[in-house]
């Protein structure tokens, strides 16, 4: 009876394993390929962040643009240098927003790091964007991806990064606790294998 049961069940178990393992591998491969996209995007973001001119323009947009220029004329009414600073900074975040909205990069990796900057730039740019939308008439999609990203960043808890750091510390402690046990067992095997 047991022999007949094993003969009937064993092929089913093998079939389930044969389906489960490739499925798990393909899900893992998809996750890895997403991280490859995130790495390249992160490198590009960091390249831009290293530029002193970007930081100067960012500070200008957040701190001085509204004091020096009235938003009544929209973005199109800004003079040369102010418009260049606005476009460089705002479209930088608009590009990032587009990548995250279409899931080309992982929002969970970038949004917590850029949260405050996104919110500050949106607060400074919002009156100009809203006026520009009015001037364009029916085109209400102007910088809508950036606006959505600003709303998402505002909804993110301010403790998010701190909580993630604590999570990684807990994970590292768990690995540190179990790794010596595993390594010790491995070393004690014959012939060092």
Secondary structure per residue as TSV (DSSP state, phi and psi in degrees):
chain	resnum	aa	ss	phi	psi
A	1	X	-	360.0	-47.6
A	2	X	H	-63.0	-38.8
A	3	X	H	-63.7	-42.9
A	4	X	H	-65.7	-39.4
A	5	X	H	-62.4	-46.7
A	6	X	H	-63.6	-38.3
A	7	X	H	-65.3	-33.6
A	8	X	H	-82.0	-37.4
A	9	X	H	-83.0	-37.0
A	10	X	H	-56.2	-45.0
A	11	X	H	-62.9	-34.4
A	12	X	H	-66.9	-43.0
A	13	X	H	-62.7	-43.4
A	14	X	H	-63.1	-40.5
A	15	X	H	-64.1	-42.7
A	16	X	H	-63.6	-43.7
A	17	X	H	-64.3	-39.1
A	18	X	H	-64.9	-27.2
A	19	X	H	-86.5	-40.5
A	20	X	H	-68.4	-42.3
A	21	X	H	-64.4	-50.8
A	22	X	H	-62.9	-34.0
A	23	X	H	-63.1	-46.2
A	24	X	H	-61.6	-42.1
A	25	X	H	-64.5	-41.9
A	26	X	H	-67.9	-37.8
A	27	X	H	-63.2	-43.1
A	28	X	H	-63.2	-42.4
A	29	X	H	-63.6	-40.0
A	30	X	H	-61.9	-44.1
A	31	X	H	-62.0	-41.8
A	32	X	H	-64.6	-42.5
A	33	X	H	-65.6	-33.0
A	34	X	H	-63.4	-40.7
A	35	X	H	-65.2	-31.8
A	36	X	H	-61.8	-43.9
A	37	X	H	-61.1	-41.4
A	38	X	H	-64.5	-37.8
A	39	X	H	-64.0	-46.7
A	40	X	H	-64.1	-42.0
A	41	X	H	-64.3	-39.7
A	42	X	H	-64.2	-41.1
A	43	X	H	-61.4	-44.0
A	44	X	H	-63.3	-42.1
A	45	X	H	-61.9	-44.4
A	46	X	H	-65.8	-35.8
A	47	X	H	-58.8	-45.1
A	48	X	H	-66.3	-39.5
A	49	X	H	-66.4	-25.8
A	50	X	H	-74.1	-18.0
A	51	X	-	-76.4	124.3
A	52	X	H	-63.3	-33.3
A	53	X	H	-64.6	-35.4
A	54	X	H	-63.3	-43.5
A	55	X	H	-65.5	-38.9
A	56	X	H	-63.5	-44.8
A	57	X	H	-66.9	-37.8
A	58	X	H	-61.5	-47.5
A	59	X	H	-62.4	-39.4
A	60	X	H	-62.3	-47.5
A	61	X	H	-63.1	-43.5
A	62	X	H	-75.0	-33.0
A	63	X	H	-112.6	-27.0
A	64	X	T	-120.4	-24.3
A	65	X	H	-55.2	-49.1
A	66	X	H	-67.5	-31.6
A	67	X	H	-71.6	-33.4
A	68	X	H	-93.1	-26.0
A	69	X	S	-136.7	131.0
A	70	X	-	-75.8	135.2
A	71	X	G	-74.4	1.3
A	72	X	G	-60.0	-28.9
A	73	X	G	-92.9	1.4
A	74	X	T	72.2	-165.2
A	75	X	T	-69.3	-37.1
A	76	X	T	-64.3	-21.7
A	77	X	T	-89.8	-1.2
A	78	X	S	-74.1	141.5
A	79	X	-	-70.9	167.9
A	80	X	H	-41.9	-62.5
A	81	X	H	-68.6	-38.0
A	82	X	H	-65.5	-41.0
A	83	X	H	-67.0	-39.7
A	84	X	H	-62.4	-44.4
A	85	X	H	-63.5	-45.6
A	86	X	H	-58.0	-51.0
A	87	X	H	-64.6	-43.5
A	88	X	H	-61.2	-44.7
A	89	X	H	-77.4	-51.9
A	90	X	H	-67.0	-42.5
A	91	X	H	-72.5	-22.5
A	92	X	H	-60.8	-50.4
A	93	X	H	-71.4	-30.9
A	94	X	H	-62.7	-41.4
A	95	X	H	-62.7	-45.6
A	96	X	H	-60.7	-42.3
A	97	X	H	-61.6	-42.4
A	98	X	H	-62.8	-42.9
A	99	X	H	-61.9	-39.7
A	100	X	H	-75.1	-38.8
A	101	X	H	-64.8	-36.5
A	102	X	T	-90.3	12.4
A	103	X	T	58.6	32.9
A	104	X	S	-83.9	-24.5
A	105	X	S	-130.8	156.7
A	106	X	-	-82.2	115.1
A	107	X	H	-58.5	-33.5
A	108	X	H	-65.2	-23.5
A	109	X	H	-82.4	-37.9
A	110	X	H	-96.4	-40.5
A	111	X	H	-58.5	-44.8
A	112	X	H	-62.5	-34.0
A	113	X	H	-72.6	-38.0
A	114	X	H	-98.7	4.4
A	115	X	H	-49.2	-55.3
A	116	X	H	-66.7	-39.7
A	117	X	H	-64.9	-42.6
A	118	X	H	-61.2	-46.8
A	119	X	H	-62.9	-44.2
A	120	X	H	-63.9	-43.6
A	121	X	H	-67.2	-40.2
A	122	X	H	-64.0	-42.4
A	123	X	H	-58.1	-41.1
A	124	X	H	-73.1	-37.3
A	125	X	H	-85.6	-22.5
A	126	X	H	-52.3	-47.7
A	127	X	H	-62.8	-35.0
A	128	X	H	-70.4	-39.8
A	129	X	H	-67.0	-46.0
A	130	X	H	-61.6	-41.4
A	131	X	H	-66.9	-39.8
A	132	X	H	-62.6	-38.8
A	133	X	H	-62.4	-40.9
A	134	X	H	-63.0	-43.1
A	135	X	H	-66.6	-30.7
A	136	X	H	-79.1	-13.5
A	137	X	S	81.3	-110.2
A	138	X	S	-79.2	-8.6
A	139	X	-	-86.9	90.3
A	140	X	T	-94.3	6.5
A	141	X	T	-90.8	1.0
A	142	X	T	-58.6	117.0
A	143	X	T	57.3	30.5
A	144	X	H	-69.9	-30.7
A	145	X	H	-65.6	-41.8
A	146	X	H	-64.8	-39.9
A	147	X	H	-61.8	-43.3
A	148	X	H	-62.7	-42.1
A	149	X	H	-63.6	-37.3
A	150	X	H	-63.5	-40.6
A	151	X	H	-65.0	-41.3
A	152	X	H	-64.6	-40.3
A	153	X	H	-68.5	-34.3
A	154	X	H	-67.4	-31.1
A	155	X	H	-78.8	-15.6
A	156	X	S	-72.4	131.4
A	157	X	-	-61.1	143.0
A	158	X	T	-68.2	-14.6
A	159	X	T	-94.1	6.7
A	160	X	H	-56.4	-50.8
A	161	X	H	-64.7	-43.4
A	162	X	H	-59.7	-42.9
A	163	X	H	-63.4	-40.1
A	164	X	H	-65.8	-38.8
A	165	X	H	-61.2	-45.0
A	166	X	H	-61.9	-39.4
A	167	X	H	-61.7	-42.6
A	168	X	H	-69.0	-33.3
A	169	X	H	-64.6	-41.7
A	170	X	H	-63.0	-42.7
A	171	X	H	-63.9	-42.6
A	172	X	H	-64.3	-39.4
A	173	X	H	-63.0	-39.6
A	174	X	H	-63.6	-45.9
A	175	X	H	-63.9	-40.5
A	176	X	H	-64.9	-32.0
A	177	X	H	-71.7	-40.8
A	178	X	H	-92.0	-27.5
A	179	X	H	-60.5	-45.4
A	180	X	H	-61.8	-34.1
A	181	X	H	-64.9	-45.4
A	182	X	H	-66.4	-43.5
A	183	X	H	-65.8	-38.3
A	184	X	H	-63.2	-41.3
A	185	X	H	-65.4	-38.2
A	186	X	H	-66.9	-39.8
A	187	X	H	-68.1	-27.5
A	188	X	T	-83.5	-1.1
A	189	X	S	-72.7	153.9
A	190	X	G	-62.8	146.9
A	191	X	G	61.6	16.0
A	192	X	G	67.6	17.5
A	193	X	-	-87.2	360.0
